[in-house]
Amino acid sequence: MSYLGELAAVLTAFCWSSNSILFTFAGRRVGSATVNVSRLTLALVLSVGLHWVLFGQPLPLHAGGERLLWLGVSGLIGYAVADALLFEAFLLIGPRLSMLLTILVPVFSTILAWLFLGEVLHPVRILAGVATLAGIAWVVAERSPGAAPRKPPHWWRGVCFGLAGALGQAVGLLFSRFGLAGDFSPVSANVIRVGAATLALVLVSLVRREAAAHVRRLRDRRALGQIAVGAVTGPFIGVILSLYAILHAPMGVAATLMSLSPVILLPADRWIFREPVTFRAILGTLVALAGASALFFL
């Protein structure tokens, strides 16, 4: 039995872990909006180039109107909205806690499948979802040693951004699944998704007269380098792997394995960001991941 889909999902988690670190550093230097627009522009160039090499044409002109709609909306929600919210969370609460909140993607995916696909929501899955929420809530509610009794407003704002980003990613996954029906190429799908999101963000930047400011901020060579590497590992390689994963593995299994990023980021939080990683944080992360996994394995 082939496990290439599951392997792609695990590799996706490593890609997202690395680019969450890179985009956090870059966002601190030039802002999350500049990071989002520039990394998608770079990812679009790379995706179009790869599509040209593999299929002999820069764009998937054979996709058809319905597929274009599903994948285009998926890109708008997943990239232009959900990722923008997640990047703000990176800056406010850090990459590890932000990525921990994305463990809720399988929970949201299950609820969406129940609401829109008519899938049965068994009591065991409800309990698994509750366990996931409990594990995340336990970590979120933890107070660092010596910290103030109440967390500052910007911290809770970051949590809300992370939750909204997780919901957006779940919706994007659902729409991607519809768009990939019929064994459509993940590479072609990524061109459509990134293209739709990039076009939307560029138009918004032009309307709000922010394009020049984005270009000016990118004179920061360190930030530009971090964005470039993150664009390769995230919306280029990482997303192609994620689309391959949900195409060749059960959606829930793929979503669960792609949610391993918070576990991968535990040592990074300790050694790169110099943040304390407590036993409670580790245990809560594992409980949340176990609950998310149980949604699809029980």
C-alpha positions in Angstrom: 0.0 0.0 0.0 1.4 3.4 -1.0 1.7 6.1 1.6 2.9 8.9 -0.7 0.0 11.1 0.3 0.7 10.7 4.0 4.4 11.4 3.4 3.6 14.5 1.4 1.4 15.7 4.4 4.3 15.2 6.8 6.7 17.1 4.5 4.1 19.8 4.3 4.2 20.2 8.1 8.0 20.7 7.9 7.7 23.3 5.1 5.1 25.3 7.0 7.1 25.1 10.2 10.1 26.6 8.5 8.3 29.3 6.6 6.3 30.3 9.8 9.7 31.1 11.4 11.0 33.0 8.3 7.8 35.0 7.9 7.7 35.9 11.6 11.2 37.4 11.3 10.4 39.1 8.0 7.1 40.4 9.3 8.8 42.0 12.3 11.0 44.0 9.8 8.5 45.0 7.0 5.0 44.1 8.2 2.7 41.2 7.6 0.9 42.8 4.6 4.2 43.3 2.7 5.2 39.7 3.5 1.9 38.3 2.2 1.9 40.2 -1.1 5.5 39.7 -1.9 5.7 36.0 -1.0 2.6 35.2 -3.1 4.0 37.2 -6.1 7.3 35.1 -5.8 5.3 31.9 -5.4 3.2 32.7 -8.5 6.3 33.2 -10.6 7.7 29.9 -9.4 4.4 28.0 -9.8 3.9 29.3 -13.4 7.5 28.4 -14.3 7.1 24.9 -12.9 3.8 24.5 -14.8 5.4 25.6 -18.0 8.2 23.1 -17.6 5.9 20.2 -16.8 3.0 20.8 -19.1 4.4 23.1 -21.9 2.2 26.0 -21.0 2.3 28.7 -18.3 -1.3 28.4 -17.3 -3.8 25.5 -16.9 -6.1 26.7 -19.7 -7.8 23.3 -19.7 -9.2 23.6 -16.2 -12.7 24.6 -17.0 -15.0 27.2 -15.5 -16.3 25.2 -12.5 -12.8 24.1 -11.5 -11.4 27.6 -11.9 -14.2 28.9 -9.6 -13.6 26.3 -6.8 -9.8 26.7 -6.9 -9.9 30.4 -7.3 -12.2 30.9 -4.3 -10.1 28.4 -2.4 -7.0 30.6 -3.1 -8.7 33.8 -2.1 -9.9 32.3 1.2 -6.8 30.3 2.0 -4.1 32.8 0.9 -5.5 36.3 0.7 -7.6 36.0 3.9 -6.6 33.1 6.1 -2.8 33.4 5.7 -3.0 37.2 6.2 -4.8 36.6 9.5 -2.2 33.9 10.5 0.7 36.2 9.7 -0.7 38.8 12.1 -1.0 36.1 14.7 2.7 35.2 14.1 3.7 38.8 15.1 1.3 39.0 18.1 1.7 35.6 19.7 4.6 33.9 17.9 4.7 31.0 15.3 4.4 28.1 17.7 1.1 29.2 19.4 -0.2 30.4 16.0 0.5 27.1 14.4 -1.0 25.3 17.4 -4.3 27.0 16.6 -4.1 25.5 13.1 -4.6 22.1 14.7 -8.2 23.1 14.7 -8.3 22.8 10.9 -9.3 19.1 11.1 -12.0 20.0 13.7 -13.3 22.8 11.4 -13.0 20.4 8.4 -15.2 17.8 10.2 -17.8 20.4 11.0 -17.9 21.7 7.5 -18.1 18.2 6.1 -21.1 17.6 8.4 -22.8 20.8 7.4 -22.1 20.8 3.6 -21.3 17.2 2.6 -23.8 15.4 4.8 -21.2 13.4 6.7 -22.3 11.8 9.9 -20.9 13.3 13.0 -20.4 10.4 15.4 -20.3 10.9 19.2 -16.6 9.7 19.2 -15.7 12.4 16.8 -17.5 15.0 18.9 -15.4 13.8 21.9 -12.2 14.0 19.9 -13.1 17.6 18.8 -13.7 18.5 22.5 -10.3 17.0 23.4 -8.6 19.0 20.7 -10.2 22.2 21.9 -9.4 21.4 25.5 -5.7 20.8 24.7 -5.4 24.1 22.8 -7.3 26.0 25.4 -5.0 24.6 28.1 -2.0 25.9 26.3 -3.5 29.2 25.4 -4.6 29.9 29.0 -1.1 29.2 30.4 0.6 32.1 32.1 4.3 32.5 31.8 6.3 32.6 35.0 6.5 36.2 36.3 3.9 37.4 33.8 1.0 39.7 34.6 -2.2 38.1 35.8 -4.0 39.0 32.6 -2.7 38.8 29.1 -2.6 42.0 27.2 -5.3 42.8 24.6 -2.9 42.3 21.6 -2.2 38.8 22.8 -5.9 37.9 22.7 -6.2 39.6 19.4 -3.5 37.3 18.0 -5.4 34.3 19.3 -8.5 35.5 17.5 -6.5 36.0 14.3 -5.1 32.5 14.6 -8.6 31.0 15.1 -10.0 32.8 12.1 -7.0 31.8 10.0 -7.6 28.1 10.9 -11.2 28.4 9.9 -10.2 30.0 6.6 -7.7 27.2 5.9 -10.4 24.6 6.5 -12.7 26.3 4.1 -9.9 26.5 1.6 -9.2 22.8 1.9 -12.8 21.9 1.3 -13.0 24.1 -1.8 -9.7 22.6 -3.0 -11.1 19.1 -2.7 -13.9 20.1 -5.0 -11.5 21.7 -7.5 -9.2 18.7 -7.5 -12.0 16.3 -8.4 -11.2 14.1 -11.4 -7.5 13.7 -10.5 -6.6 17.3 -11.5 -2.9 18.1 -11.2 -1.9 19.7 -7.8 0.7 21.8 -9.7 -2.1 23.3 -12.0 -4.3 23.7 -9.0 -1.7 25.7 -7.2 -1.2 28.1 -10.1 -4.9 28.9 -10.0 -5.0 29.3 -6.2 -1.9 31.4 -6.0 -2.9 33.4 -9.1 -6.3 34.3 -7.7 -4.9 35.3 -4.3 -2.0 37.3 -5.8 -4.3 39.2 -8.2 -6.7 40.1 -5.4 -4.0 41.3 -3.0 -2.3 43.4 -5.8 -5.6 45.0 -6.7 -6.3 45.8 -3.1 -2.8 47.3 -2.7 -3.3 49.5 -5.8 -6.7 50.7 -4.7 -5.4 51.5 -1.2 -2.2 53.1 -2.7 0.1 50.8 -0.7 2.0 49.2 -3.6 4.9 51.7 -3.5 5.2 51.2 0.2 5.5 47.5 -0.2 8.3 47.9 -2.8 10.1 50.4 -0.6 10.0 48.0 2.4 11.5 45.3 0.3 14.8 47.2 0.1 15.5 45.4 3.4 17.6 42.6 2.0 17.4 40.4 5.0 13.6 40.5 5.0 13.6 40.0 1.2 15.8 36.9 1.6 13.6 35.5 4.3 10.4 36.1 2.3 12.0 34.5 -0.8 13.0 31.3 1.0 9.7 31.2 2.8 7.9 31.6 -0.5 9.7 28.5 -1.9 9.0 26.3 1.2 5.5 27.6 1.8 3.1 28.6 -1.0 5.2 26.8 -3.6 6.6 23.5 -2.4 4.5 23.2 0.7 1.2 23.9 -1.0 1.9 21.6 -3.9 2.7 18.9 -1.3 -0.5 19.7 0.6 -2.7 19.4 -2.5 -1.0 16.2 -3.4 -1.7 14.9 0.1 -5.4 15.7 0.1 -5.7 14.1 -3.3 -3.9 10.9 -2.5 -4.8 10.4 1.2 -8.0 10.8 3.2 -8.7 14.5 3.8 -8.8 14.1 7.5 -5.6 12.0 7.7 -3.8 14.6 5.5 -5.1 17.5 7.5 -4.0 15.8 10.8 -0.5 15.1 9.5 -0.1 18.6 8.2 -1.0 19.9 11.7 2.2 18.5 13.1 3.9 21.9 12.8 3.3 23.0 16.5 5.2 19.8 17.6 8.0 20.5 15.2 8.1 24.2 16.4 8.5 23.3 20.1 12.3 23.1 19.9 12.4 26.1 17.6 10.5 28.2 20.1 13.1 27.2 22.8 16.3 27.7 20.8 15.4 30.3 18.2 12.9 32.5 19.9 14.2 31.9 23.4 10.7 31.3 24.7 10.1 29.0 27.6 8.6 25.7 26.6 6.8 24.2 29.6 5.7 20.7 30.2 2.1 22.0 30.1 2.7 23.4 26.6 4.2 20.1 25.4 1.4 18.0 26.9 -1.4 20.3 25.8 0.0 20.3 22.2 0.1 16.5 22.2 -3.4 16.2 23.6 -4.7 18.6 20.9 -2.9 16.7 18.2 -4.2 13.4 19.5 -7.7 14.7 19.6 -7.4 16.0 16.0 -6.0 12.6 14.9 -8.9 10.7 16.6 -11.3 12.6 14.5 -10.3 10.5 11.6 -8.7 7.3 13.0 -11.5 6.2 15.4 
